[in-house]
């Protein structure tokens, strides 16, 4: 392992191997209070190390031991940038201007997270940079026309920045030379207790009054369902374990944070862990957020010798609504030449002294 760059300003870069003939790097960002590790393989955020109320630093995302482990062992998309289309597209097809595109089936008869080889397994071109109040990595990837069946040459730039205010800021921008569909997000699995067990003791609030209910194979029906009075209701802070018990299963549902597309960066969720005092606020410009409670992560060998189990983490994946290309009443995910796709996400970490 060779350190190719080291800076007193808080960015460390290590060459950790190659994949498909391209160099893979681990980037370590440090603002003096918390650290973030990421890689240009899959745009993966591999660790977020945050303090508790006593100042103890612990990793708060599910992780693999080394960056090369992600090459072959990242079935759950841990920390990955997902695209071209995050979440599901029903029947692995959609129509633009009367032309039907058949894309890769990798989730039964449907497409999940961009197909068999989505953005989370690509090696992005990357460079480090500094900005006022923050430091980060800028990554670019060109998805060629026809990749996984999607139309258009799609050029995407992805910025990941750690600020002095303990904010992890993500920004995606994409352009295309042919009409296509785009929906990009990050797939981190959060556990604010330092991954010492499940997240049933977390408190969750989601600023959404409806979900997009699903039918067979988790494809949305096209309706909106109000959450008030149901186990899906997180409009006020709720204990996650109690809501899991009320639901009787794990969460894997899209919450409606906006009814239409807009550039407004909106607070969409707050996660708290009372015992440690850690708090994470989530902001996004997207119209939805997928809540997933790691239902299918079972006996999974993670970092530090830990074996991850169901409900050991929760994902809050800000994104467009699932299957939007096939639901004309959903906010559009179509991108045309001359337009720019933009999605901003912020994870802000703080500490509260709310332990009883």
C-alpha positions in Angstrom: 0.0 0.0 0.0 1.6 3.3 -1.1 0.7 6.7 0.2 0.8 8.9 -2.9 -0.4 12.2 -1.3 -0.6 13.4 2.3 -1.7 16.8 3.4 -1.7 18.6 6.7 -5.1 20.1 5.7 -6.9 16.8 6.3 -6.9 14.7 3.1 -4.9 11.5 2.8 -4.8 9.4 -0.4 -3.7 5.8 -0.7 -3.5 3.6 -3.8 -5.1 0.3 -2.7 -5.1 -1.7 -5.9 -6.6 -1.8 -9.4 -9.9 -2.9 -10.8 -10.5 -3.5 -14.5 -7.2 -1.9 -15.2 -7.9 1.4 -13.3 -6.2 2.6 -10.1 -8.4 2.5 -7.0 -7.7 4.9 -4.1 -8.9 5.3 -0.6 -9.4 8.9 0.5 -9.4 9.8 4.1 -11.0 13.2 5.0 -10.4 14.7 8.5 -11.9 18.0 9.8 -10.3 17.7 13.2 -13.5 16.3 14.8 -14.7 13.5 12.6 -13.4 11.5 9.7 -14.8 10.1 6.5 -13.2 7.4 4.3 -14.3 6.9 0.7 -13.1 5.4 -2.5 -13.3 6.1 -6.2 -14.4 2.4 -6.6 -18.2 2.8 -6.8 -18.1 6.2 -5.2 -18.4 4.3 -1.9 -18.4 5.9 1.5 -16.6 3.2 3.4 -16.5 4.7 6.9 -18.0 7.7 8.8 -16.2 8.1 12.1 -18.2 10.4 14.4 -17.9 11.4 18.1 -20.5 10.6 20.8 -21.3 12.9 23.7 -18.1 11.8 25.5 -16.0 12.5 22.4 -15.5 8.8 21.7 -15.0 8.2 17.9 -16.7 5.3 16.3 -17.6 4.2 12.8 -21.4 4.7 12.2 -21.9 2.9 8.8 -21.8 -0.8 7.9 -18.5 -1.4 6.2 -16.1 -4.0 4.8 -12.6 -4.5 6.2 -10.7 -3.2 3.2 -11.5 -1.3 0.0 -10.5 -4.3 -2.2 -13.2 -6.3 -0.3 -15.8 -4.2 -2.0 -14.7 -5.5 -5.5 -16.4 -8.8 -4.8 -18.3 -8.7 -1.5 -20.6 -5.7 -1.7 -23.9 -7.3 -2.5 -25.8 -5.0 -0.2 -24.4 -1.9 -1.9 -22.8 -0.7 1.3 -22.0 3.0 1.0 -22.2 3.0 -2.8 -23.2 5.6 -5.3 -26.1 3.9 -7.1 -27.4 4.6 -10.6 -28.2 5.1 -13.4 -31.5 4.6 -11.6 -31.6 4.0 -7.8 -34.4 1.7 -6.6 -36.6 -0.3 -8.9 -37.9 0.0 -12.5 -40.8 -2.4 -13.1 -40.5 -5.1 -15.8 -37.0 -3.7 -16.5 -38.3 -1.4 -19.2 -39.6 2.1 -19.9 -40.7 4.2 -22.8 -39.4 7.6 -24.0 -41.0 9.3 -27.0 -42.7 6.0 -28.1 -39.5 4.1 -28.0 -39.3 1.2 -25.4 -36.0 0.5 -23.7 -35.3 -2.9 -22.2 -32.8 -2.7 -19.4 -31.0 -5.4 -17.4 -33.1 -7.5 -15.1 -31.3 -8.1 -11.8 -34.2 -8.2 -9.3 -36.6 -10.8 -10.6 -38.3 -9.3 -13.6 -37.3 -5.8 -12.6 -34.2 -3.6 -12.5 -32.7 -2.6 -9.2 -30.1 0.2 -8.6 -29.1 0.5 -12.3 -28.8 -3.1 -13.3 -26.2 -5.8 -12.9 -23.2 -3.5 -13.1 -24.4 -0.1 -11.9 -22.4 3.0 -10.8 -21.6 1.3 -7.5 -19.1 -1.1 -9.2 -17.5 1.4 -11.6 -14.1 3.0 -11.0 -14.6 6.8 -11.2 -12.0 9.3 -12.2 -11.2 11.3 -9.1 -9.3 14.3 -7.6 -9.1 15.9 -4.2 -10.0 19.5 -3.6 -10.5 22.1 -1.0 -13.2 24.7 -0.6 -14.0 27.3 2.0 -15.1 25.4 5.1 -14.6 21.9 3.6 -12.4 19.4 1.9 -13.4 16.6 -0.5 -13.2 14.5 -3.6 -14.6 15.2 -7.0 -15.4 12.1 -9.1 -16.5 11.7 -12.7 -17.9 8.8 -14.7 -19.1 8.5 -18.3 -21.9 5.9 -18.7 -21.9 5.1 -22.4 -25.0 4.8 -24.5 -26.6 1.4 -24.0 -24.9 0.6 -20.7 -27.2 -1.8 -18.9 -29.7 -0.9 -21.6 -30.1 2.8 -20.8 -30.0 5.3 -23.6 -27.6 8.2 -24.0 -24.0 8.9 -23.1 -24.5 10.1 -19.5 -21.7 12.2 -18.0 -21.9 12.3 -14.2 -19.9 14.4 -11.7 -20.1 13.4 -8.0 -18.7 15.6 -5.2 -18.3 14.3 -1.6 -17.3 17.0 0.9 -16.7 17.0 4.6 -17.2 20.4 6.1 -15.9 22.0 9.3 -19.5 21.8 10.6 -19.5 18.0 10.6 -21.6 17.9 7.4 -21.1 15.3 4.8 -22.2 17.0 1.6 -22.9 14.9 -1.6 -23.8 16.4 -5.0 -24.6 14.6 -8.2 -24.7 16.4 -11.6 -25.4 14.6 -14.9 -25.8 15.6 -18.6 -26.8 13.4 -21.5 -26.7 13.5 -25.3 -30.0 11.5 -25.7 -33.2 11.5 -23.6 -32.8 9.1 -20.7 -33.8 8.6 -17.1 -31.6 9.4 -14.1 -32.0 8.8 -10.4 -28.8 8.9 -8.3 -28.2 8.5 -4.5 -25.9 7.1 -1.9 -26.6 3.8 -0.2 -25.0 4.1 3.2 -26.2 1.9 6.1 -26.3 4.0 9.3 -25.9 2.7 12.9 -25.3 5.5 15.3 -24.5 3.2 18.2 -21.1 2.4 16.7 -22.4 -0.9 15.2 -22.6 -2.7 18.6 -26.0 -4.2 17.7 -29.2 -3.5 16.0 -30.8 0.0 15.5 -34.1 -0.7 17.3 -33.0 1.8 20.0 -32.7 4.6 17.4 -35.3 7.4 17.2 -36.4 8.3 13.7 -38.4 11.2 12.3 -39.2 11.5 8.6 -40.8 14.7 7.3 -43.3 13.1 5.0 -47.0 12.4 5.3 -47.3 9.8 2.6 -45.6 6.8 1.0 -45.8 5.2 -2.4 -47.3 1.8 -1.6 -46.1 -1.2 -3.6 -47.6 -4.3 -5.1 -45.9 -7.5 -6.2 -42.1 -7.4 -6.3 -42.1 -4.0 -4.5 -43.1 -2.0 -7.6 -45.3 1.0 -6.7 -49.0 0.8 -7.5 -49.0 4.5 -8.6 -51.0 5.6 -5.6 -50.0 7.7 -2.6 -50.9 6.4 0.9 -51.2 8.7 3.9 -49.1 7.5 6.8 -51.0 9.0 9.7 -52.2 6.4 12.2 -50.1 3.6 10.6 -46.7 2.0 11.5 -45.3 4.1 8.6 -45.9 7.3 10.5 -42.6 9.0 11.5 -43.9 12.6 11.2 -43.1 12.9 14.9 -40.0 11.2 16.4 -40.7 7.5 17.0 -38.7 4.6 18.5 -37.7 2.5 15.5 -38.0 -0.8 17.3 -41.6 0.0 18.3 -42.5 0.8 14.7 -40.8 -2.4 13.4 -42.9 -4.4 15.9 -46.1 -2.6 14.8 -45.3 -3.2 11.1 -44.4 -6.8 11.8 -41.7 -6.8 9.1 -38.8 -4.6 8.0 -39.1 -1.2 6.3 -38.3 -0.9 2.6 -40.5 2.0 1.5 -40.4 5.3 -0.3 -41.5 8.3 1.6 -42.9 11.3 -0.2 -40.9 14.3 0.9 -42.0 16.5 -2.0 -45.0 16.2 -4.4 -43.1 17.8 -7.3 -39.5 18.2 -8.4 -37.6 21.3 -7.1 -34.1 22.5 -6.3 -35.1 23.2 -2.6 -32.6 21.5 -0.2 -35.1 20.3 2.4 -34.6 18.6 5.8 -36.2 15.2 5.3 -35.2 13.1 8.3 -33.6 13.1 11.7 -32.0 10.1 13.4 -31.0 10.1 17.1 -29.3 7.5 19.3 -30.2 8.4 22.9 -27.5 6.4 24.6 -24.5 7.8 22.6 -26.1 11.2 22.0 -25.3 11.0 18.3 -27.7 12.8 15.9 -27.9 12.8 12.1 -30.0 15.2 10.1 -30.6 14.4 6.5 -31.3 17.0 3.8 -32.0 16.4 0.1 -33.3 18.1 -3.0 -35.0 14.9 -4.2 -38.8 14.3 -3.9 -38.5 11.0 -1.9 -36.4 9.0 0.5 -36.3 5.2 0.8 -36.3 3.9 4.3 -34.6 0.5 4.4 -33.9 -1.4 7.7 -31.3 -3.9 6.3 -33.9 -6.6 6.3 -31.9 -8.9 4.1 -28.5 -8.4 5.7 -28.1 -11.7 7.5 -24.9 -13.3 8.8 -22.9 -10.8 6.7 -19.2 -10.6 7.6 -18.4 -6.9 8.0 -15.4 -4.9 9.2 -13.8 -5.4 12.6 -14.9 -9.0 12.8 -18.5 -8.1 13.2 -21.3 -10.2 11.7 -24.1 -8.0 10.5 -27.7 -9.1 11.0 -31.2 -7.8 10.0 -32.0 -4.4 11.4 -28.3 -3.6 12.3 -28.6 -0.5 10.3 -31.1 1.8 8.5 -30.7 3.4 5.1 -32.2 6.7 4.2 -31.7 6.9 0.5 -32.8 10.3 -0.9 -34.0 9.8 -4.4 -36.8 10.0 -7.0 -39.8 7.8 -6.5 -39.4 4.1 -7.6 -40.5 3.2 -11.1 -41.1 6.8 -12.0 -40.3 6.2 -15.7 -43.5 4.0 -15.8 -45.7 6.2 -13.6 -46.8 9.4 -15.5 -48.3 10.8 -12.3 -45.0 10.6 -10.5 -42.4 13.5 -10.6 -40.4 13.0 -13.8 -37.0 11.4 -13.9 -36.4 12.1 -17.6 -33.3 14.0 -18.6 -33.0 15.6 -22.1 -30.0 17.0 -23.9 -29.3 20.5 -22.8 -30.7 19.9 -19.3 -28.8 19.1 -16.1 -29.7 16.6 -13.5 -28.9 17.8 -10.0 -29.2 16.0 -6.6 -27.8 17.3 -3.4 -27.7 15.4 -0.1 -26.4 16.5 3.3 -25.8 14.3 6.3 -25.2 16.6 9.3 -23.8 15.0 12.5 -24.2 16.6 15.9 -24.4 15.4 19.6 -27.1 16.0 22.1 -27.2 15.4 25.9 -30.7 13.9 25.9 -29.9 10.7 27.8 -32.2 10.2 30.8 
